[in-house]
C-alpha cells in the first residue's frame, strides 16, 4: 500500500538535500543558538522557509552586486533548485548543527566568496566579500524568513522575539564579513529605506527572476506545490520590491488559504527534520 506520508517526506528531503550527508546533525554541542532560541523557531517550519527563501532570492537580485554574482558565477538557468538546496543546507547546518559544523559551513562560504568578483555593466567592480553586499543579502534573507513565519506560522510572535531572531542571525552575517547588520525590526526597516536607492531592476533581473519562477519541479507530483510556493513568495514581497520586479501574484486570499492547507499537510508528513534531529542530539540524557 502506498504510504503518502512517507512519499511526501521523501520528496521534501530530496528537494532540500536532507540526509545527503552534507550536514551532520547527530553529533556535537547545541550550536550557535540552541533549542530555546528564536532562530530555531523561525527556521523550523519547512513551508514558511520555502516561501521565505523564494522571496529572499527575488529581493536579493534587485541589488546589482548580488545579481552580477548570480549572472557571472552560477548556472542559474539550469540549477536554480540547486541554489535553493545549497541555501537550505547552509541554514540547517548553521542553525541546528554543532558550533563546529556551523563554523565549517561559514568557512566554506567565505572560500567560495573569494572567487566571486567581477565588473558591473556600468564598469564598477563588485565582490561577494563586500561587507555592504553581504549585509544586503543577509537582510533580504532574514526579513523574508521572518515575514513568512509571521504570516503563516505564528502571527502573534512577539516583537521582542522578532528582534531576538534578528540579533541571533546577525552573528552569522558578521562571521561571513557583513558590517552594520540590522538587529531589530526598527533597524531593518531603516536599513531598507537607506538601501532602496541603490537597487535596480533590468533585463538581467527579469531573466534571473524568470529562471527562478519557472524552474521545473524535480518531480511532476510536486509541480502544484511548487507553483503555490512561487506565488506565495511573490505575495510575501514588500510592495516596493514587487513593483520593481513588475510581479503580481494570484489573489492573496486564495494563495494564503492554500499555503495554510499545505503547511498542515507538510507538518504532518515531516516526521524527520533538521530541527527534530537537533533536539534529539541536545536533549538531556536520562
N, C-alpha and C positions, 0 to 999 in steps of 0.2 A: 504493500500500500504506500502511495506517495505521501511523504511527510512534508507538508507545505512549510511548516515551521523550520525544519532543518534545511529545506531548499532555500528559503529566503535568507536564513542566516549565512549559508554558504555563499550565496550570491553577493551579499553585502561584504563578507570577509574578502572575497576575491576582488571586489571593486576597490577597497581601501588597502589591500595588501596585508590584512590582518593575519597573523600566523605564518607569515612568509619566512620568518627567521631574522628579518632585518632588525626588529625591535625585540629586546629581551625584557619581559615584564615579570619574570619569575624570580629574579634574584636581586638583592641589593637593599639599600635603605629606602626611606619613604620619599626620596626625591627632592626636587627644588621647592615643592609646595606642600605636599602632604594631604591626607584624606579629608581634613577639615577645611581645606582651602576653598576659596571661591572659584579658582581655576578648575578644580576637579568637578565642581557642579556644572559650570558653564560648558565645559568641554565633554561632558559625559553623555550627551544625547546625540545619536547618530543623525537624525533627521535635521535638527537645528544646525548642526555643524556642517552638513552638506549645503544647506541653504546659505548659511553664513559664508562658507567657502566660495560659493559661486558669486555672491555679492561682493566679496572681498576682491576676487580677481577682476571683476568689472570695474571696481573703484581703482585698484592699483594701476591698471593700464591707462588711466587718464593722466598719469604722470609721465612726461616724455622720457625720463630716465628709465623708469620701470618698463615702459613699453619697448624701448630700444633693447633692453636686456633680453626680453622675450623674443623680439623680432630677429635680433642678430645672433643669439646664442641658444636657441631652442628649436626643436622640431614641432612647433605648436600646432601646425596643421594636421599632423598625424598623431600627436601624442599629448593632447590636452588632458585626457584622462590620466595619463602617466604623471602629469604635473600635479593634478589633484591628489593622486595616490601618494606621491612623494611628500606633499604638504601634509596629508593626513598622518603619515608615518612620523614625520618630524614633530607634529603637535602631540601625537600619542606618546612618543618617547620622551619629549621634554616635559610633558605634563605628568604622566603616570609612571615613567621609568625611574630608575635609581638616579642619584646625582651623577654617578659615573656615566650612565647611559646618556643622560641629558647633555653632559659636557662633551661626550664623544660626538653626538649629533651636531651640536653647535660648532665644534671644531671642523667637522666635515663641511658644513655650510660655508664657514669662513674660507675654507680652502677652495671651494667652488667659486665663491665670490671673487677670489683673487684673479680668476681667469675671465671674469665678465666685465669688460670695459670696451669703450669704442667712442664713436663720434656721432652726435645727433645730426639730423638732416640740416640744422641751422649752423653746424660747424662747432658747436660746444662739445667738449669731452664729457663723457659720463663714466661712472664706475659703480659697480654694485657695492663697493665698500664706502661709498659716500655716506657719511653719517646722516645727512638730511634725507637722502633717498631711503635709507634703512628705517628712519623714523616714519616716513610716509607709508612704506609697505606694512610696517607693524601697526600703525594707527588704523589704516584701512581694514586690516585683518581683524583686530580685536574689536573694533567698533561694530563690524558686521556679525561676528560671533555673538556679541552681547545683544545686539538688536534682534537676532533670530531667537535667542534664548528668551528674551523678554516677550516677544510676540507669540511664540509657540509653546514655550515650556513653563515659564513662571513670570507672568506679567506683574506679580506683586514682589518680585525680587527687590529687596530694599536698596535705596540709593547708596547707603554705606557699603553694602555688599558689592554693588556695581563698581564703586571706587576701589574697593579692595581687590577686585578682579583686575582692574586696570593697573593697580600698583604692583600686584604679583607678576603679571605677564610682562611688565616693563623690564623686569630682571632679564628676561631672555633677549629682548631687543637691545639692551645695553651690552650684554655679552657678545652680541653679534656686531656691535660697533655703533649703534644708534646713540644719539645725544638729544637732550631736551625732550625726553619721551613723556607724553601726557600720562598722568597717573590718576586723574579724576575725570568724571564726566564733564565738569566745567572746563577743565584744561583741554579735553579732547575737542569740545565744540569750538573753543577759542582757536585751537590749532587748525582745525578745518577752515575757519574763517580766514586765517592768515595765508594758508597754502593754496586756496582756491584760485587766485590769480595766476599761479604757476601751472595749472592743469590745462590740458588740451585734448581735443578730440578731432581726429582727421581720418583720412582714408586708411591708414595703417591701424589706427584704433578700431575702426569698424571691421576690418578684416580679422583682427585677433578676436574681437568680441563675437563675430560670426562663427569663427572656429570653435569657440567655447560653447556657444548656444546651440550649435547644430552637430556637435560631436555625437556620433552614433553610440548607442548603449552597447556595452560589452556583451550583453545577452538580449535578444529581442524581447524577452519576457519583462525586462526592466525598462523598456522604452517609455511606457506611460509614466512610470515613476520618475524617470529622468526628465521628461518634458515638464512634469509638475514641479520638480525641484528647480529647473531653469526659470520657469515663470515666477516661482516664489522668490528666487534670488533677485530677479528684476524688480519685483514688487517691494522687496526689502530695501532697495537703494534709496538713499536720500533723494529728495525731489531734484536738487541741483545736479546730482550725478546722473539720474535718469534722463534729465533734459540734455545734458552734454552728450550722452550716448544716442539720444533720439529714440529711446526704447520705451515701449509701453507694454505692460503685462496684460494678461486677460483680466476680467473683472475681479477685483480684490476679494470680495466675499466668497466667490467660488474657489479661488486659489486657497484662501485661508481655511475654508471648511475642508477642502481636500487634504491639505497638509495635516490638519489636526487628526483626520482619519488615518492617514498613512503613518503618522507618528505613533499612534496607539498600536497599529499593527507591528511596526518595527520594534517598539519596546517589548512587545510580546514575543517576537521572533528571536531577538538577540539575547540569548542566554549566556553567551560568552563575549566579553568585550574587554577593551583595554582597562576601563575603569574597574570592572569586576575582577580581572586578574590582579590588578594592582592592589585592590582591597584585600584579596586573599594573601598577597605577599606581605603586607604590612600589618595584618590582623594580629593581635596579641596571641601568643602561643599558650594553650591551656597548661 
